[in-house]
Amino acid sequence: MHAITIPEPGGPDALVWAEVPDPVPGEGEVLVDVVASAVNRADLLQRQGFYDPPPGASPYPGLECAGRIAALGPGVSGWAVGDEVCALLAGGGYAEKVAVPAGQLLPVPDGMDLLSAAALPEVTCTVWSNVFMVAHLRPGETLLVHGGASGIGTHAIQLAKAVGAKVAVTAGSKEKLASCAELGADVLINYREQDFVEEVRAATDGAGADVILDIMGAKYLERNVKALAVNGRLAIIGLQGGAKGELNLGALLNKRAAVTATSLRGRPVSEKTAIVAAVREHVWPLVGSGRVRPIVDRTLPMSEAAAAHRVVEESSHIGKVLLTS
């Protein structure tokens, strides 16, 4: 088969479409013929040499895919060769074939094509596990989403609105904020021109956000705590603004607030299986009904992964950028 390899870390041109050995499904795994994958910022970090795959994972980038089951490994039940699926991966999505633990498979939602389904696994699992399983967003609460026009952001807006929450977003352009508004965002904040702490407080009669989904890390830590409501929950899922910051524990105590930080890729298969099961139970009906949908900015051939990485690095996209094998 062919896959995107990284002979040496570097810029987008470090990605090389090359012939590699076919993967073999192990105990509890299935082999998937990949139709499409998606570009995530973790892939950019891996390409640059900053985010190695977990032990035992495929060395190729790609944290999600959609395709058809080509073979079943030992001990797999409930799936059949030919089933159309999408999958959460620890790596290997930028390839023609990938071996996946069966517990990380999801059926393609009713009425959806395989290409669109490739945009779902990483965002659904990230948003559901952090916003709902960890931060416990409830109907009537306010969610602040940083990077509202990203793949994660566009999905978080839709899920939060589907459960009856109010949504505030930050983004860096009028065009991106307009896209967030179309998805249901209630409070639109241009982080280049406005102070999100002031805007969130104004929109909540001074209360603040009950849950904040943050991709920036250290750069926003102090202001995120200021923007939290009493009993608020800050969920950090990215470090685009740095890894080390100063936390005022007094401010956190006064608000009886919580700060959590999670990653998805390195979790044990058992934890990923539990998250995927929760997504299938709670999110898949919303996707099947059309209330929540994948937002795809553009699609490129997998052999042109370098061009796709440039798009994501420039942050010129809205939603997801897909790769077809």
N, C-alpha and C positions, 0 to 999 in steps of 0.2 A: 504494500500500500504506500501512499504518499502522506506525509505529514509536514507541518511547519516545525522546523528544528531551529535551535539557537546554538550554532557552533561556538560563537563567542558573544558575550553580552555586549550590548551597545544600543544604537539608535534603531529606528524602524527597519533599516536595511540589514540588520543582523538576523532578521527572520528569513529562513531559507526553506523553500518547498522542495523536499527531498524524498527519495525512496527509502523506506525503513521497514523492518520486519513487522508482520502482522501481529497484533496482540492476541493472546490466548486467554479465554475466560477461565478463571480459577473457581474454587469452591464458592458457591453462592453468587457467582457473577454471570452476566450475559454479555454477548458480543453484539454491538450495535453498528450497523452500517450508517455512517453519519451523512445526513442530508444537509444540515446547517449547524453552525455554532455561533457564538456571539462574543464580542470583544468587551472585556471588563478591565477596569484599571489595574486589577491584580496581574493581568497578562502583561501590561506595560512594565510593571515592576519586575516581573520575572524576566522579561526580555533584557532589562537593564542590569540584571544580576542581583537584585535586591530581595527576591521573594522566591526561594527555592520550593519545589513541590514537596509535599510531605513524604516521609520514607515509604517506599513501595509504590508511589503514585507514578503515573506516566510522566516522562520528562518533557512532554510537549505541552504548550500552553492550551488554554481552553477549559473553562470551568462549567460549561453547560453545552448541551447539544440536543438535537432532535434527529430521529432517524427510524430505522426499522431493525427489529431484532433479527440477527443473522444466525446466532447459535446460543444454546443454553449451556452453562457450566454445570458441574455436578451439584446436586442439592437444590436446584432452582425449581420452584413450582409457582403456578399462578400466571405465568407468562408463556407465550408460544412464539416460535419462529414466524416472522412476518408481522408481528404486532407493531403498530406505530406508537412510538414513545418519545418522551423527552426526558432528560436526565440531568441531575446534579452531579458534577464531577470534581475530583481532586486535581484533575489535569487530563490532557489528551484530547480535548474537543477539536483542536485544529488538526484534524486528521480524517482520513477516509473511514477508519474503523476505530472503535474504542471499547475497552472492557469496563463494565460498570457493575458495582454491587447491586443486586436486584432490588434492595431496599431503597435505592436512590432513583428508581424509575418512576415515572408518572405517565399515565396514558395521555395521548394527545386529547385535549378537551373537545367535546362535541362541537362539530361544525367548524373546527379550526384546521388550517393546513399545517403541514410539517414545518414549513419555513417560519411561520409566525410563532409556532410552539417553541422554537429554539430560543426565543427572547424571554421565556418565562422562568425556567428553573432557578437561576441564581437570584433574580429579583424577588420572586415569590417567597423563596426560603429565607432570604435575608430580611425582608420586611416583616413577614409573619413572625419569625422567631424573635426579632428584636422589639418591634412595636407592640406586638400582641402577647407573645409567650413570656417575654422578659419585662417589658414596660407596662403591659396590661392596659393599653388604651381602651377607654370605655366610651359608649355613646354619650354625646353632650360635652365631652372634653375637647381641648384644643391641642392639636399636633402641629409643631413647627418642623418643617422639613428643609434642611439646607441642601442646595443643589436640586431644586424642585423639578428642573427640566431633564435631569439625568435619567438613566434607566431605573435606578432605585427610586428616585424622586417621583417620576410619573406613575410608578406602581403604588407607592405609598399614598399619594393623593387619592387615587381611586379606591384603594382598600379602606382608608380612613373614612372617606365619604360614604362608602357602602355600609359601614357599621354605625353611621350617624354622628361622626365627630366633625368638629370645625377644623379647617386646615389653613395654616399659614405657610408660605414658602419664601425662600430667598432664591434669586437668580440674578444674572449679570446683564440682562438686556430686556428691552420691551417685548421683543419677539418671544423670548423664552417665557416671560411672565404671562404673555397672552396664551401660550400653549398650556401653561399650568391652569389658567382660568378656565379654559375650555374643558379641562378634565375635572373641574369642580373646586379648585382652590379658592378660598374665601378672602384671604389676605395676601396681597402681592407686594413683595419687598425687593427693591433693587439694591443689592448689597453694595454696589458701587456708589450709590447716591443717598442711601438711607441707613439709619441705625436700626438694626433689627430688634434690639432690646426695646427701644422706644415704640417702634411700630407694633410689636406684639402686645406690649402693655396697653397701648391706646386701643387696640382692637379687642381687648379682653377686659376693659374697664379697670385696668391696673392689676389684674390678677396674674397674668403671665401664662405661659404654655404649660400644660399638664405633662406633655411628653415632647421631647426634642430628639429628632433623628439627625445625628451629626456625622459629617464626613471629614471635618476639618481638624479635629483633635485639638492640639495645644493652642493654636491661634485663636480659637473661639471659646476656650474653656471658661475663662472668667466671665465673658459676656453671656455665655449659655446659662451659667448658674444664675446670673442676674435676671435672665429672661424666664427662668422657671417659676411656676406657681408654687404655692405651699403644697407639700406632698408631691412635687413634680419629679419626673424621672428623665434623666439625660442618658440616651443610648448612643454611645460612640462606636461607629463602624468603620471609620477611616481616619487617616493621619495626614491628609493633604496639606495641613497647616502645621505639621510638626508633631513630635512624639512626647516632648517634655514641656510641661507648663506648671504654673503655680496655682494651687487650688486653695481657696479660702474656706477652710472647714467650718469656720464660724457662720458664714453665709449659708452653707449647706445645712448646718444644724438648725439655724433659725427657720429654714423653710421645711425642715424634716424631709429633705429631698434625697434622691439617690442618683449615683453615677455608675453606669455599667459600661463595659467595653467588651465586645465579642468579635470573633472572626469565625468564618464558616469553613474555610478550606481544610484547616488542620484538625477539625473535630473527628473523633472516632466514628466509624461507620454506624455504630449503634445510635449515636446522637443525631447523625444526619438522617438515619432511617426514621427516627421519631419526628423530626422536623418535616420531612417529606410526607409522612403519614398525616400530620396535622394540616399541611397545605392541601393535600388531597381532600381531606374532610371539610375544611372551612373555606378555602380559596377557590378550589376547582368548580364548585357550583356557581360561584359568582362569575368566573370566567366563561363557563358554559352558557350562562344566561345573557352574556354580553355586558353585564354591569361593570366588569373589569376586563380590560383588554391590553395586549402588549402594544407598546408604542415603538415602531420601527422607523428609524430615520433613513437608513439606506442599507443596501445589500451589495456585497462585493464578492468575487470569487476568492476562495481560500488562498489561492496562489498569490493574491494581491493583499495579503494580510498587512504588509508594510503600509500600504495606503490607508487601510482601515485604522491602523494604530495612529497614523498622523491625524486623522479626523478626530479621534478621541483625545489625543494630546492637545489639540487646538481648542477642544470644547466647543466646536462649531455645530455639534449635533444636538438633537432633542430625542430622548429615549435611547433606543439601542441601535448599534451598528452590527449587522449580521455578516457572516461568512458562509458561502456555500461550497461544498466539496465537489 
